[in-house]
Amino acid sequence: MPEIRHTPEAPTRTQALAPGESIAAHRHDDHQIVYAGSGVLAVTTDAGTWFAPGTRAIWVPAGCVHAHRAHGHLDLHLLGLPADTNPLGLDAPTVLAVSPLLRELILACTRGPHDDTPEQLRLRAVLLDQLRASPQQAVQLPAPTDPRLAAVCDLLRRDPADPRGLAALAVTAGAGERTLSRLFRRELGMTFPQWRTQLRLYHALRMLADDLPVTTVAHRCGWSSTSAFIDVFRRAFGYTPGVHNRPGRDEPMAARRVGEPL
């Protein structure tokens, strides 16, 4: 990431982003919570991409070089926290579940005024308590380093609906199926089916943010049927894709780990 901007203090504010708009690579000396109440937020580092719909927030640790990108219209809520305030002990970007209460606390703390009044301090104290209880979510696309693995991942990024299995994809990368299978586990921390499901969910969120019909999204992302897509999406995010862009959506059920095989 060239031309990395250094802003020592992580800002606390609300910022509107248009679809496709981005914030270039930068870093802070503070931690930061990034939350998009609408649309889909993607945070990218050298290690990969973390993505979050409106029921998720992203923790960005102090010193981490990262960039933001909006999919759909975003009201981006940025909340800076001192480097010595780390209620979850996280040292890498992490997607966190956002309960209705945590959502309202983030909104209240980022809409200002941003000062140390007794009310603001009480709000932040409750917010930190809620963060400690916030489940971490596996909503990430890790970045491969091995060129053979990168070649396969790039093919599927360009066409997430590509139906080929790992054996057929291995031929295009000049590697064996077993070698690629080991690389997925070693470099990306997940199996090939889990990574492909993550990729398809990421593309699905982006398309839903652009108001594409659920059936179209399911087809373009490679699911065998619309019902199969709805089932995987609901288990990943806790709601169905048909309600993705509804304002004020609450999470009706606990989401399971993303990345189950199709």
N, C-alpha and C positions, 0 to 999 in steps of 0.2 A: 504494500500500500504506500504509494509515494506521497510526499508533501504532507506528512502527519502533523496535524495541528495539536498543540499542547495547551489545554485550558485547565490550569491547576485546580480551580474550584468547579466541581460538577454543578451545573445550574439546576435550579428548581423553578420550573415554569411549565406553562402549557403552550404548545406550538402546533399550528395547523400545517399539515403536509398534503399536497395534492397527489393524486395517483401517479406513481412513478417517480415522485420527487425523492431525493436522497440527501443525507448529511454525510459529507466526506469523512474519511478516516481521521480520527482524533483520539486523544486520551485525556484522562483527568487524574489528579492525585487523590480524588475522593471516589467512593463507591457511588453507583447510580442505579436507581430503579427506573425502568423505561416501560411505560404502559400505554397502549393504544385502545381507547374505548370503542373504536369502530375500525373497520378495515382489518388489514393484517400487517404487522410489523416484522421486518427481518433485520436482524443484527448480524453482521459478518465480521469475522476476524480471520487471521491466518489459519486458525484451526478449524474453521467451518462456518456454517450459518445456523443461527437459532431463529425460530419463527414463532409468532404468538398472535392468535386472534384475541378478541376482546375479553375472553375469560382467562387470559394468561398475562403475566408480566415477565420481563427479562431483567435479571440481576447482572449488572456489568461491574466487575471488581475494579478497584483502583489500579491505575497503571495499564489497563488492558486497551490496546489499540483496536478500535472498532468503528464501523460505519453503519448508518441506518438507511433503510429503504422502505418506502410506503407502497403498499398494494391496496388500492382503494383510497378513499378519503380518510385521513387520520387526524384525530385530535390527540396529538402526542403529549403525554404527561411525563415530565422528567422530574425526578426527585433525587437530589444529591444528599449523600450521607457521609459524615467524616470517615476517614480511613480506619479509625479505631472503633467504628460502630459496624459490626458485622454479625448480626444476630444468628445467622446460619453457618458462619464459618466457611463461606464459599470463596474459593480462589480462582474460579473460572466462570465464564458466563453460564447462567442457569435459567431455565424457564420455570416459573412458579405459578401454581394455581392461584387464582384470585377469587376469593369468596365475595359475596355481595357486600359484606362489611368492609373488607380490605379495599374493595373498589371505591367505596364512598370515602374512605380515609385517604386514599391516594388522590382522589379528585379534590378533596378539601385542602390537602397540604400543597397541591400544585397550583391552585387557583389564586393563592395569595390572600392577604399580604404575606410576604416571606420574611418574617421577623421572628424574634424570640419572645413573643408575648406569652403569658401563662397559658392561654388557650392553645396556641400553636405547639407549645412544648408538651401539653397534655395529649394533643392529637398525635404527635410524633411518638410519644411513649406507647400509646395504644397501637399505633401502626407497627411498631417494632415487635410488640407482643404478637400481633397477627402474623407478621412475617415468620416468626419462630415456629408457628404452627402451620405454615403454608407448605403443602406437598410439592416436591420437586417433580418436574415432568420431563420425560425423554422426548423432547420435540426439537431435534437437532439434525443437521446434515453435516457430519464431520468431513473434513477435506482430506483426500488421500494424498500421499506423497510418492508411493511407488508408481512409476510411469505406466505399468501394465494395469494396475488397479485404476489409475486416473483415466486411462483410455476407456475402460468399461463404464465408469461413472459418467464421463462426458457424453458417451453415446446415449445413455438413459436420461441424462439431463436434457438433451436436445429433443428426445422423444420418450417421455415417461410411459407411453402406451406400448412401447416395443415389447412384444410378447416372448422374446427369446429367453431361454433359461441360461444358467451360468455356463453350461458346457458350450453352447453355441456362441455366447459372447466371448468366451475364453479364446476361441479360434481367432477372432478379430484382433485380440490383444497380444497374440503370440505367446500365450501362457496356458498351462494346464488348468483344468477345473479345480483340482485339489489345491493347487497353488493359490488361485484366486480366492477360494473359500477361506484358506488360512489368512490371506492378506486382509480380507474383510473383517475377520475377527480380531486380528492383531492391530491393524491400523485404525479401524473405525469402531471397534468395540461392539460389533453386531454382525449377525449373519447377513448373507446376501438378500434373502427374502425380507428381513427386517429393514435393511437399508432401502430397498426398493419401495417398501410401503411408506417409509418416511418421505422419500422423494415424491411419491405420488400424492401424499397428503399435503405436502408443501405446495405442489402445483395446483392441487384442488383448492386450497385456501386462496391462492392468488386469483384463480379463475372466478371463484365465488365472490371475491371482493370486486370483481369487474362485472358482477350481476349476470354471469352466464347461467343458464338453466342447469339444474342438478343433473338431468339426464345427459346433457352435453358434456358436463365436467366429468362424469363417470366414464363416458366413452373416450374422451381425449386423454384421460389419465390411465386408461388401461384396465379398468375393472371389468369383470365378465358380465356384470349386470348393474343396474341402478341400485337394486336392493342390496347387493354385496357392498357397493360403495357406501351406502347409507349406514350399513351395519358397522363397517370399519371406522367410518368417520365418527359415529356416535360413541363407540368404545374408546376412541382416541381423545375426543374433546368434550364428551358429556352432553352433547346436543346434536340434533340432526342438521345436515347441510341446508335444508330448506329454510331454517330460521337463522342462518348465519348472519345475515345483514339486518336483522331486526334490532332497532334501538332498544337499549335497556334489557337486553337478553341476560338472564341469569343462568347459571349452570345447574341443571336439574338433577344431575347424578355425578358420582365420582368417576372421573375418566381413568381407564386402565392404561397400562404402559403401551405407548405407540410402538409399532413395528412388528405386530404379529403377522405371520405369513398369510398371503392371500388364499 
